[in-house]
Amino acid sequence: MKFLGFLIFVFVFLMAFWAIIFLASVIPYFIFVWAKEGKLEKDQIPA
């Protein structure tokens, strides 16, 4: 029973670890794309 609890703990810890890495890599990319799109719109308005 302790071993099963340990496996669940390790699984949850790894899932949280990969979720943090995923968010840390994806969120800045979305911010970059959003800023890039915003700049494109601002450049297109005068034209």
N, CA and C atoms as a LAMMPS dump frame, in Angstrom:
ITEM: TIMESTEP
0
ITEM: NUMBER OF ATOMS
141
ITEM: BOX BOUNDS ff ff ff
-5.0000000000000000e+02 5.0000000000000000e+02
-5.0000000000000000e+02 5.0000000000000000e+02
-5.0000000000000000e+02 5.0000000000000000e+02
ITEM: ATOMS id mol type element x y z
1 1 1 N 0.829 -1.2 0
2 1 2 C 0 0 0
3 1 3 C 0.872 1.261 0
4 2 1 N 1.963 1.238 0.792
5 2 2 C 2.873 2.384 0.783
6 2 3 C 3.489 2.564 -0.601
7 3 1 N 3.822 1.434 -1.245
8 3 2 C 4.436 1.515 -2.581
9 3 3 C 3.471 2.147 -3.585
10 4 1 N 2.185 1.777 -3.495
11 4 2 C 1.179 2.348 -4.395
12 4 3 C 1.064 3.857 -4.172
13 5 1 N 1.045 4.273 -2.919
14 5 2 C 0.992 5.703 -2.616
15 5 3 C 2.221 6.429 -3.148
16 6 1 N 3.391 5.777 -3.037
17 6 2 C 4.621 6.374 -3.552
18 6 3 C 4.548 6.538 -5.07
19 7 1 N 4.035 5.518 -5.773
20 7 2 C 3.898 5.611 -7.223
21 7 3 C 2.963 6.752 -7.611
22 8 1 N 1.837 6.879 -6.916
23 8 2 C 0.894 7.962 -7.208
24 8 3 C 1.56 9.315 -6.965
25 9 1 N 2.312 9.428 -5.861
26 9 2 C 3.011 10.675 -5.545
27 9 3 C 4.002 11.034 -6.653
28 10 1 N 4.79 10.046 -7.086
29 10 2 C 5.783 10.299 -8.146
30 10 3 C 5.078 10.711 -9.435
31 11 1 N 3.998 10.025 -9.777
32 11 2 C 3.261 10.342 -11.005
33 11 3 C 2.72 11.77 -10.964
34 12 1 N 2.087 12.144 -9.856
35 12 2 C 1.531 13.496 -9.728
36 12 3 C 2.652 14.54 -9.763
37 13 1 N 3.775 14.25 -9.084
38 13 2 C 4.898 15.182 -9.073
39 13 3 C 5.444 15.394 -10.486
40 14 1 N 5.606 14.293 -11.24
41 14 2 C 6.115 14.422 -12.608
42 14 3 C 5.135 15.168 -13.498
43 15 1 N 3.826 14.901 -13.337
44 15 2 C 2.829 15.609 -14.136
45 15 3 C 2.878 17.107 -13.84
46 16 1 N 2.994 17.483 -12.566
47 16 2 C 3.076 18.902 -12.202
48 16 3 C 4.359 19.509 -12.767
49 17 1 N 5.455 18.768 -12.687
50 17 2 C 6.746 19.245 -13.194
51 17 3 C 6.664 19.545 -14.69
52 18 1 N 6.111 18.585 -15.472
53 18 2 C 6.003 18.791 -16.913
54 18 3 C 4.992 19.884 -17.251
55 19 1 N 3.922 20.002 -16.439
56 19 2 C 2.941 21.071 -16.685
57 19 3 C 3.594 22.431 -16.481
58 20 1 N 4.431 22.572 -15.452
59 20 2 C 5.118 23.851 -15.219
60 20 3 C 6.062 24.158 -16.375
61 21 1 N 6.812 23.168 -16.832
62 21 2 C 7.724 23.386 -17.967
63 21 3 C 6.921 23.776 -19.212
64 22 1 N 5.794 23.083 -19.46
65 22 2 C 4.973 23.363 -20.624
66 22 3 C 4.449 24.796 -20.577
67 23 1 N 3.895 25.198 -19.423
68 23 2 C 3.369 26.555 -19.298
69 23 3 C 4.479 27.591 -19.423
70 24 1 N 5.635 27.325 -18.813
71 24 2 C 6.749 28.27 -18.865
72 24 3 C 7.261 28.446 -20.298
73 25 1 N 7.068 27.443 -21.16
74 25 2 C 7.536 27.55 -22.543
75 25 3 C 6.446 28.084 -23.475
76 26 1 N 5.176 27.788 -23.187
77 26 2 C 4.092 28.163 -24.104
78 26 3 C 3.61 29.592 -23.864
79 27 1 N 3.473 30.002 -22.592
80 27 2 C 2.925 31.327 -22.305
81 27 3 C 3.791 32.444 -22.906
82 28 1 N 5.119 32.441 -22.739
83 28 2 C 5.905 33.503 -23.395
84 28 3 C 5.75 33.486 -24.91
85 29 1 N 5.605 32.301 -25.51
86 29 2 C 5.407 32.225 -26.96
87 29 3 C 4.1 32.897 -27.366
88 30 1 N 3.007 32.641 -26.599
89 30 2 C 1.74 33.283 -26.907
90 30 3 C 1.832 34.787 -26.72
91 31 1 N 2.549 35.242 -25.684
92 31 2 C 2.73 36.683 -25.479
93 31 3 C 3.495 37.275 -26.662
94 32 1 N 4.528 36.574 -27.136
95 32 2 C 5.307 37.039 -28.282
96 32 3 C 4.429 37.149 -29.525
97 33 1 N 3.612 36.115 -29.788
98 33 2 C 2.729 36.137 -30.963
99 33 3 C 1.705 37.262 -30.825
100 34 1 N 1.14 37.432 -29.623
101 34 2 C 0.147 38.492 -29.399
102 34 3 C 0.772 39.859 -29.637
103 35 1 N 1.984 40.083 -29.12
104 35 2 C 2.672 41.365 -29.319
105 35 3 C 2.979 41.568 -30.798
106 36 1 N 3.4 40.502 -31.477
107 36 2 C 3.722 40.596 -32.895
108 36 3 C 2.468 40.948 -33.69
109 37 1 N 1.349 40.295 -33.388
110 37 2 C 0.087 40.599 -34.071
111 37 3 C -0.33 42.045 -33.786
112 38 1 N -0.177 42.489 -32.563
113 38 2 C -0.527 43.862 -32.217
114 38 3 C 0.315 44.853 -33.015
115 39 1 N 1.613 44.576 -33.124
116 39 2 C 2.5 45.463 -33.893
117 39 3 C 2.09 45.473 -35.367
118 40 1 N 1.717 44.31 -35.894
119 40 2 C 1.286 44.259 -37.281
120 40 3 C 0.033 45.105 -37.489
121 41 1 N -0.916 45.019 -36.564
122 41 2 C -2.133 45.805 -36.692
123 41 3 C -1.815 47.294 -36.633
124 42 1 N -0.924 47.689 -35.721
125 42 2 C -0.563 49.104 -35.614
126 42 3 C 0.138 49.57 -36.893
127 43 1 N 0.951 48.704 -37.492
128 43 2 C 1.636 49.075 -38.734
129 43 3 C 0.655 49.164 -39.893
130 44 1 N -0.391 48.371 -39.875
131 44 2 C -1.335 48.355 -40.988
132 44 3 C -2.345 49.502 -40.912
133 45 1 N -2.591 50.046 -39.712
134 45 2 C -3.608 51.096 -39.58
135 45 3 C -3.237 52.33 -40.407
136 46 1 N -1.997 52.882 -40.339
137 46 2 C -1.704 54.07 -41.139
138 46 3 C -1.762 53.777 -42.638
139 47 1 N -1.346 52.584 -43.043
140 47 2 C -1.338 52.242 -44.471
141 47 3 C -2.778 52.063 -44.941
